[in-house]
C-alpha cells in the first residue's frame, strides 16, 4: 500500500495540529506554510476530516481548525477513510472457485487485507507523532516539525 497525496497531506496537517499548545486552532494558511502544502487543497481535506469528526472548525480572528479529540483517539485508518483513501487489495477481482490455487491466492489476499486494516486502525496520530519526533531527534533536529 502506498499513501497517496490525499492521505499524506491529511496526516501532515493533523500532526501539525497535534503540536498546537492545548490543541488550539491553527489557520489553513499557517498549516500550509509550515508543512509546505497547497492551502486550497488542504482546506478541502480539512473539510472532509471535519465531516468525519476528526477536526473541528473555529470561527473568528483566532479561529481555524483544531483536533476534535486527543491524538490517541484518532487512528490512521480513520484519517484515510475520512479523505476517501481505500486499502482494498483487489477491488475488481473475484476468485474462480473451481481452481484451488485461485481460491488460495484470493483467500491469502483477503487475510492480508484484514490484517492491514487492523493495523491501520490500531496506529494512532499520537503514535505517528512520537515516531516523527524520535526520527527527528535521531537526526539532531529539535523544534522543526515538517513531516
N, C-alpha and C positions, 0 to 999 in steps of 0.2 A: 504494500500500500504506500502510495506517495501522497503527502499532504499537498493539496493544491493551493493556489494563491489565496482563495477564499478562506480555507482553514488556517493557513499560515498567518495571514493578516489578522484574522479573528483572535488567534492565540496571542499574537504580539500585542494587540490592543488590550486584551484582558490582563496580560501580565503587566502592562503599563499601569492599568487601573489598580491592580493589586498593590502597586508601590505607593499609591497616594496615602499620605498620613490619615489615619482614621477612615480610609476608603472614601475620601472626599471626591466630589465630581471633578472631572477634567474635560475641557472642551475638545471637540473633534480636531480642531486646528492644532491644539497643543499636543495631543497624542500623535497626530500625523507628523508633526515636525520632529518630535522626539524619536519616533520609530521609522522615520523616512518612508511614510506611506502616503498614497494619494488620498487627500481628505474627502472628496466626493464619494469615492468607492468605500472608504472606511465608514462614512456615515450610513451608507446602505447596509453594511454589515452590522453596525451597531443597532440599527432599527430592527433588523431581523433578530438579533440577540435580545433586544428589549421585548419583542413579541414572545420570545421563548422564556422570558423571566430571568435571564442571566444578568442583564444590566437594567438600570432604570435611568430615565432622563429627568434632569432637574432644570427648571426654567429660571431665568434671571441672569443678572450680571455675573454671578459666581456659579452659574449652572454648568451643565454639561452632562456627561454620563458617569455613572458610578456602578460598582458591583451591586447587584440586588441581594447577594448573600455572601458569606465568607468564602474565600478561595478553596477551602477544604470541602465545600459543598458543591463545587462546580466541576463536573467531570469533563475530560477531553471528549468523550462520546457525546455529551450533551451539547458542547460547543459546536462540534462538527455537524451534528444533527440540526442545530439551530440555523446554520448557514447553508443547509442543503447538501452537505457532503454525504457521499454514500460509500459504504465499505463492502457492498455486495460483491462477492468474488466472481461469479459467473451469472450476470443478470439475465441473459437470454439463453441459458443452457439448461437442457433437461436430459437426464440420463436415458440411455437405451437399456431398459431393464432386462432385455434378453441377453445382453453381453455382460458377463461377470466383471471384466476389467473396467468397463464403463461405469458400472454401478459402484465399484470400489473407489475409482477416481472421484466420482461425484460425492460419495459418502465422505471421503477424506477431505475434500474441499468444504463440505458443509460443516464438518467438525472443526476444521481450522478457522473457518469464518466465525463460529460460535466462540471459540477461544479468543480470537482477536477482538470481537465485540465485548466480551467480558473484560479484557484488558483495557480497552478504551474507556469503559465506564468505571473502571477502578482507579485510573490515573486522574488525579485532580489538578486544578490550577495551582494549588499550593505545592504539589509535587514538582510541577514544571518550574515554578518559581525557584524552589530550592536547588533543583538541578542546574538551572541557569546561573544562579548565584555561586554554586560550587565550581562550575566551569570557569566563571569569571575570576574567582579567587585563585584558581589554579593558573590562570593566565596573567595574574598580577593586576587585574583590573579591580577598582574599588567601587566607585559611585556611578559609573556609566552603565546604563541598563538598556541597551539596544539589543533586541533579540534577533 
